Amino acid sequence: MSIEKTAIRATYFSIIGNTCMAIVKGLAGFFGNSYALIADAIESTTDIFASFLVLFGIKYSNRPADENHPYGHGRAEPLITFLVVGFLITSATIIAYESIINIQTPHQLPKPWTLIVLGAIIIWKEYSYRVVMKKSLETNSSSLKADAWHHRSDAITSVAAFIGISIALFLGDGYEAADDWAALFASGFILYNSYKIFRPALGEIMDENLHDDLIAQIRVVSLKVDGILDTEKCFIRKAGMQYHVDLHATVDSKISVKEGHDLAHKLKDTLRETIPELGHVLIHVEPNE
């Protein structure tokens, strides 16, 4: 299965899961007198739209190169990641605002059965995080990684809600707002994760050097090609799910231009066969003297 199909399937998994979670949380929060659960439902609703954005970004970023985009459309993916982060920040702001309002408003204690619902949600969302994060690593997708963190954030907010409702139920009257405080805490955690998702995507847009392990792998593979004596400069920039490489390779200064040209092509083909996630590979030939 191609990395694009793998990423798309993971996104559909998120969309279906978030839709079910939003419905379950909303109903449980309404009938169970828990704003923490309603806050969770709000976040899951924004997650649905965010997952659709991720789906669009993955499909668009994997369009083939054309005359106007010789390096492809991969940069669309971190841009989509920025929008996803925007959804996270918006949901965190809404949750924080509504939590503060509810803390100041007297209301009933949450229903005990909401804890059972939350327990099931926590398990499912952590499982979803692990599934989508695994696929994001397999596909090198920054937007899919952001989508995975949506699941982890959801799990954390559910844990906070579980703790808040437990405190409210255990301590009784006067502690009805405990789950609202839990929702407020969860909104802060969502904002923190928003930054953690935003930062790598910004590095991708700015061509920040974050690929030392891949550079080391490229150097090792290059030296296995007969005629390549050494490697010098190696620059990598990530675009979508691919890495574009500029590599300076050292060859015998006594070979002809034709032989140097053929060696460059041989090195390029070897690198792309050995490391499938590489996109454009530009080889600059350097003489050894």
C-alpha positions in Angstrom: 0.0 0.0 0.0 1.3 3.5 -0.9 2.1 6.0 1.8 -0.7 8.2 0.5 -3.3 5.5 0.8 -2.0 4.6 4.3 -2.3 8.3 5.4 -5.8 8.6 3.8 -7.0 5.5 5.6 -5.7 6.8 8.9 -7.5 10.1 8.3 -10.8 8.3 7.6 -10.3 6.3 10.9 -10.0 9.7 12.7 -13.1 11.2 11.1 -15.3 8.2 11.9 -13.9 7.9 15.4 -14.3 11.6 16.2 -17.8 11.7 14.9 -18.9 8.8 17.2 -17.0 10.4 20.1 -18.7 13.8 19.6 -22.1 12.2 19.7 -21.4 10.0 22.7 -19.8 12.8 24.7 -22.5 15.3 23.9 -25.3 13.0 24.9 -23.5 11.8 28.1 -22.6 15.4 29.1 -26.1 16.7 28.6 -27.9 13.9 30.4 -25.1 13.4 32.9 -24.9 17.1 34.0 -21.1 17.2 33.1 -19.7 20.3 31.4 -16.3 18.5 31.2 -17.9 16.0 28.9 -19.7 18.6 26.9 -16.3 20.4 26.5 -14.9 17.1 25.3 -17.7 16.9 22.8 -16.9 20.4 21.5 -13.3 19.4 21.0 -14.3 16.2 19.2 -16.5 18.2 16.9 -13.6 20.5 15.9 -11.5 17.4 15.5 -13.9 16.2 12.8 -13.4 19.4 10.7 -9.7 19.3 11.4 -9.5 15.7 10.2 -11.3 16.7 7.0 -8.6 19.4 6.5 -5.9 16.8 7.0 -7.5 14.6 4.4 -7.6 17.5 1.9 -4.0 18.4 2.7 -2.8 14.8 2.2 -4.6 14.4 -1.1 -3.4 17.9 -2.4 0.2 17.6 -1.2 0.6 14.3 -3.1 -0.4 15.7 -6.4 2.4 15.1 -9.0 4.8 17.9 -9.9 3.7 20.3 -12.7 5.1 23.3 -14.6 4.3 25.7 -11.8 5.3 23.3 -8.9 8.4 21.4 -10.1 9.0 20.1 -6.6 5.4 19.0 -6.2 2.7 20.2 -3.8 4.1 18.9 -0.5 4.3 22.2 1.2 0.6 22.3 1.4 0.8 19.8 4.2 2.4 22.0 6.9 0.1 24.8 5.9 -2.8 22.5 6.6 -1.1 21.6 9.9 -1.2 25.4 10.8 -5.0 25.3 10.2 -5.4 22.2 12.3 -3.5 24.0 15.1 -5.9 26.9 14.7 -8.8 24.5 15.3 -7.1 23.2 18.5 -6.5 26.8 19.8 -10.1 27.7 19.0 -11.6 24.7 20.8 -9.3 25.3 23.8 -10.4 28.9 24.0 -14.1 28.0 23.8 -13.6 25.3 26.5 -11.8 27.7 28.8 -14.4 30.5 28.4 -17.3 28.1 29.0 -15.6 26.5 32.0 -15.1 29.9 33.6 -18.8 30.7 33.1 -19.9 27.4 34.5 -17.6 27.7 37.5 -19.5 30.9 38.4 -22.9 29.3 37.8 -24.5 26.9 40.4 -25.4 23.5 38.8 -26.1 19.9 39.7 -23.5 17.2 40.4 -22.5 15.0 37.5 -24.1 11.6 37.2 -21.9 8.7 38.5 -22.4 6.7 35.2 -20.5 9.4 33.3 -17.3 7.9 34.8 -18.0 4.7 32.9 -18.5 6.6 29.7 -15.2 8.5 30.3 -13.3 5.4 31.0 -14.3 3.9 27.7 -13.5 7.2 25.9 -10.0 7.4 27.4 -9.1 3.9 26.3 -10.4 4.5 22.8 -8.8 7.8 22.3 -5.4 6.6 23.5 -5.7 3.6 21.1 -6.6 6.0 18.3 -3.6 8.2 19.1 -1.2 5.2 18.8 -2.8 4.0 15.6 -2.6 7.4 13.8 0.8 8.3 15.2 2.2 5.0 13.9 0.8 5.9 10.5 2.2 9.4 10.7 5.7 8.0 11.3 5.3 5.5 8.5 4.3 8.2 6.0 6.4 11.2 7.3 3.2 13.2 7.5 3.2 16.3 9.7 -0.5 16.9 9.4 -1.2 13.3 10.3 1.0 13.7 13.4 -1.1 16.8 14.3 -4.2 14.6 13.8 -2.7 12.0 16.2 -2.1 14.7 18.8 -5.8 15.6 18.6 -6.6 12.1 19.8 -4.0 12.3 22.6 -5.3 15.8 23.7 -8.8 14.3 23.7 -7.6 11.5 25.9 -6.0 13.9 28.3 -9.1 16.1 28.5 -11.1 13.0 29.2 -8.7 12.0 32.0 -9.1 15.5 33.5 -12.9 15.2 33.2 -12.7 11.8 34.9 -10.7 13.3 37.8 -13.0 16.3 38.1 -16.2 14.3 38.1 -14.7 11.8 40.6 -13.8 14.7 43.0 -17.3 16.2 42.6 -19.0 12.9 43.3 -16.7 12.0 46.2 -16.8 15.3 48.0 -20.5 16.1 47.2 -22.3 19.4 47.6 -20.1 22.4 47.1 -17.8 20.7 44.7 -20.1 20.6 41.7 -17.6 22.8 39.7 -14.8 20.3 40.0 -15.4 19.0 36.5 -15.5 22.6 35.2 -12.0 23.2 36.7 -10.9 20.0 35.0 -12.1 21.2 31.7 -10.3 24.5 32.3 -7.1 22.6 33.0 -7.6 20.5 29.9 -7.9 23.7 27.7 -4.4 24.7 28.9 -3.0 21.3 28.0 -4.5 21.6 24.5 -2.8 25.0 24.0 0.5 23.5 25.0 0.1 20.6 22.6 -0.9 23.2 19.9 2.6 24.7 20.2 4.3 21.3 20.0 2.4 20.5 16.8 3.0 24.0 15.3 6.8 24.1 15.9 7.9 21.2 13.6 5.5 22.4 10.9 7.1 25.8 11.0 10.5 24.2 10.8 9.4 22.4 7.7 8.2 25.6 6.0 11.4 27.4 7.0 13.7 24.5 5.7 15.1 24.1 9.2 17.8 21.4 9.5 16.1 18.6 11.5 17.3 15.6 9.6 20.7 14.6 10.9 19.7 10.9 11.1 18.6 10.9 7.4 21.8 12.7 6.4 23.9 10.1 8.1 21.9 7.3 6.3 22.4 9.1 3.0 26.2 9.3 3.5 26.4 5.6 4.4 24.4 4.5 1.3 26.4 6.8 -0.9 29.7 5.2 0.0 28.4 1.8 -1.1 28.2 3.0 -4.7 31.3 2.1 -6.6 33.2 5.2 -7.7 31.8 7.5 -4.9 34.8 8.2 -2.7 33.2 10.5 -0.2 30.4 13.0 0.4 30.6 16.6 1.4 27.6 19.0 1.8 24.2 17.4 2.2 21.1 19.6 2.5 17.6 18.2 3.1 14.3 19.9 3.0 11.0 18.2 3.7 7.9 18.8 1.6 4.8 16.8 2.5 5.8 13.2 2.9 9.0 13.4 0.9 12.5 14.7 1.5 14.4 16.6 -1.3 18.2 16.2 -1.2 21.1 18.3 -2.4 24.3 16.2 -2.1 27.9 16.9 -3.0 29.7 13.6 -3.9 33.5 13.2 -4.3 34.8 11.2 -7.3 38.1 10.5 -8.9 39.3 13.7 -10.6 40.8 11.7 -13.5 37.5 10.3 -14.8 35.7 11.9 -17.8 32.7 14.3 -17.5 30.5 11.5 -19.0 31.7 9.0 -16.3 31.1 11.6 -13.6 27.6 12.2 -15.0 26.8 8.5 -15.0 28.1 8.1 -11.5 25.8 10.9 -10.3 22.8 9.2 -11.9 23.8 5.8 -10.4 24.1 7.4 -6.9 20.7 9.2 -7.3 19.0 5.9 -8.3 20.6 4.0 -5.5 19.6 6.6 -2.9 15.9 6.6 -4.1 15.7 2.8 -4.2 17.2 2.4 -0.8 15.4 5.3 0.9 11.9 5.4 -0.7 10.8 8.6 1.1 13.3 10.7 -0.9 11.9 12.9 -3.6 14.2 15.0 -5.8 17.8 14.2 -5.4 20.4 16.6 -6.9 24.0 15.3 -7.0 26.9 17.8 -7.4 30.1 16.0 -8.4 33.3 17.1 -6.7 36.9 16.0 -7.8 39.0 14.4 -5.1 41.9 16.8 -5.7 
